[in-house]
C-alpha cells in the first residue's frame, strides 16, 4: 500500500522526552536528516531540535480572517445598499457600526474553518478505519524516533540510539 | 526556590501509562448502573420535551404564556440561559489557555463539550419561538424569489451570525483538540470494530513532531480567535435587548454585564456536572478538589461583577429620575408583582455565593454542588426578570398583564435539560472526559514553562 510505504529506517522507542531530545541531537550531529519524532503529547523543544520551520498556520488564520471579514462586510453592503436598498428608519444604506458584528463574526468563522482545514492538510489527516501505527504505544507512553537510513547504516544507528537510552530499537524495512 | 511555590497540578507519582489507563477506563469497561440510570432520566426528560415541542408545532405558540405585551417569555429566557452556560467552556479552553492556566487541562474537555451541547439547546429556542419553525431558514440571507435580504442593522440578525459562528468554531476547536486522544483510544482499544470507528474519527493521527507542531500552532490560534468570539457572542445577545428602547433593556452596561453573568452561570453548570462526573468515572485524582476550588473562586469573582451590574442598574434608574426606568428597575422588580423573582435573583446570585469567601465552603463538595444549583436557578431567573418584567408593564397601562409560564413553557425547558444531559452522558461514555495528551504534558512539566526556562539557562 502506498500510504504505508516508507524508506528503510530505524525506529527507536524511549521512555522519556529528554532522552528522545538528546538522541535527536546525537543523530543529527552524525549527519542524518529526515528524522521524525513520535510523542504522546507535544514536547517543547522537539521542533527546534528537528529543525522544523515555524508553522504556517498563523498565516492561514490571519489571511482568512481578513478575507472573511472583507467578504462579510462586502456582502452586507451589497445586499443593503445595492441589491435592494431599503430605507430603514432613515439610516445610511451603509451603516458601518451596525455592520461590524456580522463582519467580525464572518471573519472569525472563515478563519476558524480555514485553520481547521489547514491542520488536516498539513498533517495529511483523513478518516482511516484501518490505520495501524508504527507502534501502538506511541500514543500512550513511549517516545519514538524515526531515522531513515541506508541499509548498511542500520547497525551503527541502532547502537548509537541504544547508547542514547533507547529501550527498544528495530528496523522498519 | 521560588518556582516550587506553585503547587503541582496533578499527583507527582502519576505516570503516562497510569494517566492513559485511568482516563480511558470509562470507555473500556461496561457502564455501571449509575450511568444507565442517569441516561434513562435524561432520556425521559428529553421525551417530555419532544412531546411538548411536537404538540406545540401542531397547535402553535398560543400554548405558551405569551400574550400582549409579554411577547418574549420563557423561550428567550431559556435561550439566553443556555448561551450563557456555553460561555464557561470557551473561557476555560481559550482564555485560560492564553493565560497559561495549566489546571484547565483537567476540565477543558468536558467544559467544551458542555459549550457545544448548551449551544445546541440554546439554538432550539429561537427556532421554536419564531412560531413558524418550518421557515426558520428565512433567518439566513440567501437569494430568493422575493429578492429580499435580511436587515443587517438588526441585532437579531447579528445573533444568528454570532450564535451559529460560535457553535461552528466551538465544535471545530473541540474536535481538533480531541484528535490525539481519539488516536490514543484507537491504539488502546481491544475490540477491532471500535478500533475502526475511533480510527475514522482519529484521522490517522500519528503524533509526529510535525503533526504536533502544526496542531499546537492551530490550538493557540483557535484560542486567540475564540477569546474575542466568546466575548462578542454574549455582547450580541445582550444587544438584542440593549438596542431596543424598552425601559429595563435599554442599557449600555448590558454587554459586559451579560458576559460576566454568562461566565458566572457557566462555571456553576461546570461544577454541577463535574461533581457528578468525577465521582461516576472515578476521576477524583484528575479533577481534584483544588480545581473545584479555583472554579469556586471564579464564581465568587463573577458573582461580584454581576452584583455590581445590578447595583449600577438600580442606581442609574434612580439617578436618571426617569419615571419609566424607576418603575421597571426598582418598583416592578423589587416591590411590585415580580418582587419574588427579583429578590430570588439577588439572593441566588449576590448573597448565596458569598459563602465562597470561606475556604471550607470552596473545598466541600456538598456546598459546591448546592451552590452551583442555586446559581443556575438564580441566573435563569435573572434573565426571566430582565425579559418579563421589562415587558409586562409597558408605556400603556391598559396593556399591563401579569406573565406566568404554562406547563408547555416548563415542559420545553425540561426537554432542553434532557437534551443537554443525554448528550453529556453519551459524551462521557465514548470520549475521554479529560484531555489525556494535555494532562500528560502538564505531568511532564509540573511547574510550568518558567521551570523549563530556568533549566535551559542553568
Interface residues (C-beta under 8 A of the other chain):
Chain A: X17 X36 X37 X38 X39 X40 X41 X42 X43 X44 X46 X47 X50 X52 X55 X56 X57 X58 X61 X65 X75 X76 X79 X80 X83 X84 X86 X88 X91 X95 X98 X99 X101 X102 X104 X105 X106 X108 X109 X111 X112 X113 X115 X116 X118 X119 X120 X122 X123 X124 X125 X126 X127 X128 X129 X130 X131 X133 X134 X136 X137 X138 X139 X140 X141 X146
Chain B: X15 X16 X17 X20 X141 X147 X148 X149 X150 X151 X152 X153 X155 X157 X158 X161 X162 X165 X168 X169 X172 X173 X176 X179 X180 X183 X184 X186 X187 X188 X196 X197 X199 X200 X201 X202 X203 X204 X205 X206 X207 X208 X209 X210 X211 X212 X213 X214 X215 X216 X217 X218 X221 X222 X224 X225 X228 X229 X232 X236 X239 X437 X438 X440 X441 X444 X445 X449 X452
